[in-house]
Amino acid sequence: MNYECIDLRVDDGVAFLFLNRPSKHNALNDQIRHELLNALESVSNDESIYAVILSGNGASFCAGGDIEAMAKRLEIPAGEIAIKGWKRHQEIQRMITLIHNMPKPIIAAVNGSAFGLGADLALACDFIIASENALFCWSYIDRAVIPDGGGMYFLPRRVGMSLAKDLIFSGRRVKFEEAMTIGIVDRYSDPGGLLENAKQWANTFKDTAKPAFMLSKRIINKSIESSLEDIFSQSNMALGMCFSSVEHRTSVENFLNR
């Protein structure tokens, strides 16, 4: 697929996936969502890629939903608003789920503003690295809507329930220093080195056993809402697959032959 609103580059096994509407601060309209879905599926299924970095071209990471597109939706006949909105949100949720369940590490490199759905895109990734230019805001309340990109799921897991409520109910802006302090951001980078530092982080996963990573990520993603017994049950099944993997056999043989 030829992309207009997505910039996909692969460098030595690391996929750089850029939102590419810089003049619109990478706001998400229908086209960029469709292209991002396609690109996410592509890198997910590409066995030569071992890590993914999600970022934005220009000064912003992602400004969230496209306000111009929202204005056009106001012109839709009343009887069509609900079903068209439902279809659109199915697509958004599929996009977030693809990021959350990506079978390889995915790092958000936040280079500027991450508002609304843009902030949720970052949270859906495994890790967030950001520069001092990063600015986070769950701005949904300013448009009289609720977070639709998983923010009500991801944010409490990062910052706790009370602080997540504060950020979502107020829609206030979170500067880089606070984002680091409260746990939204995992690592700092100077602005000029953001992508290179993200790549260095991604490189640490180059030799990670893929079956063990995929299985442990799937279990960890569900761990907070699962009981210890559930985790043990899932782990038992996952271990059986790990024990039979080529990676496990190779690892044991390499250790014994040292």
Salt bridges, closest charged atoms under 4 A:
ASP7 OD2 - ARG9 NH2 2.60
ASP12 OD2 - LYS206 NZ 3.71
ASP30 OD1 - ARG33 NH2 2.44
GLU41 OE2 - ARG94 NH2 2.54
GLU47 OE1 - LYS210 NZ 3.68
ASP66 OD2 - ARG21 NH1 2.73
GLU68 OE2 - LYS24 NZ 3.04
GLU80 OE1 - LYS84 NZ 3.05
GLU91 OE1 - ARG33 NE 3.17
GLU91 OE2 - HIS34 NE2 3.01
ASP126 OD2 - LYS217 NZ 2.97
ASP148 OD2 - HIS89 NE2 2.91
ASP166 OD2 - ARG172 NH2 3.00
GLU178 OE2 - ARG172 NH2 2.83
ASP186 OD1 - ARG158 NH1 2.99
GLU225 OE1 - ARG157 NH2 3.03
